[in-house]
Amino acid sequence: MSWQRIRGHDNLIQAFQRAVQRGRLAHAYLFVGPPGVGKRLFAVELARALLCENPPSGGLEACDHCPACLLVTAGTHPELVQAGLPEGAHEWPVDLMREVVKSFFLKSARGRGKIAILDDADDFNEESANCFLKTLEEPPPGSLLLLIGTSADLQLRTVVSRCQAVRFAPLPEPLVAELLLTQGIEDPNLVSRLAHLSGGSPGQARLLADPALWAFRGILVRGLTEAQVDSVGLAKAWKEFVEEAGKESSAQRQRAALVLRLIIDFLHDSLRLKLGEMPRFADSQEIRALEVLGKRVDVEALLNLLERSLQANEQIDRRVQLVLVLEALMDALGRVQ
């Protein structure tokens, strides 16, 4: 039934089923793990199962047909509060948190406990977190709070101490590949490459399937293997490419990070070739480009470039000014002759 929509997290499904059967469901959970591995999908499915008015066998399972299930699917169930970081914002606004808390304490319309799903918990600031603390400490009877982030280390201690952390692991590459095939990506070479690059995240794999990314990767590969790398021109092209994602900084950062993941993949393949191993995914044309780069750059330099690329990825996550990150990385890549 409903839990069949969740793939790769059977152990967590069973853990919650046992908790409900024993009456040991906590009042607040913090779901952490890589982006795109199904944390939010799991939270919604858990809410659906708890709010279902006709659960099969009386367990933690949703029937998918009762009014409550249909309302959850439509996102209009009065007992389910859902909120996340507003588009373009870098931190949770305290005004939004006040609205969430107010909605959470409104009288139940259907006689069931309230459930709140709060996305982007990594982006609580001190003010919004403090606004939320009293709700965490004294929630309404029968209620459940589900916070979604990437790491407990990114949360305020006052929030983490009042939640049970639930860790979502990356999915195995074969399962990611299987999910991609069911979503209409038929090229086996592309599926294999996306599953590898995804880091166990089907969500990231879907984002990486964008043909525009691979076309721009080709531009970068050709540019980085020129005898004289035009780092200024490549940085400008990269900046223009990420700006095509839209005006919102979050969309631009996401696209910049996806391009960076492809650069890291290219450098890894170059390192493998340099060490006498076959590149993992490069085709014959790319192998020639890797050979050109390998003749010009030694192993130590490749390792330094990989480290610099990983630092750039961290800077994007930390919201360092994007244009500075791109220019600095391209300058580093261009200076290795």
Secondary structure by P-SEA (a helix, b strand, c coil): cccccccccaaaaaaaaaaaaacccccbbbbbccccccaaaaaaaaaaaaacccccccccccccccaaaaaaaacccccbbbbccccccccccaaaaaaaaaaaaccccccbbbbbbbcccccccaaaaaaaccccccccccbbbbbbccccccccaaaaaabbbbbbccccaaaaaaaaaaaccccaaaaaaaaaaccccaaaaaaaccaaaaaaaaaaaaaaaccccaaaaaaaaaaaaaaaacccaaaaaaaaaaaaaaaaaaaaaaaaaaaccccccccaaaaaaaaaaaacccaaaaaaaaaaaaaaaaaaaacccaaaaaaaaaaaaaacc
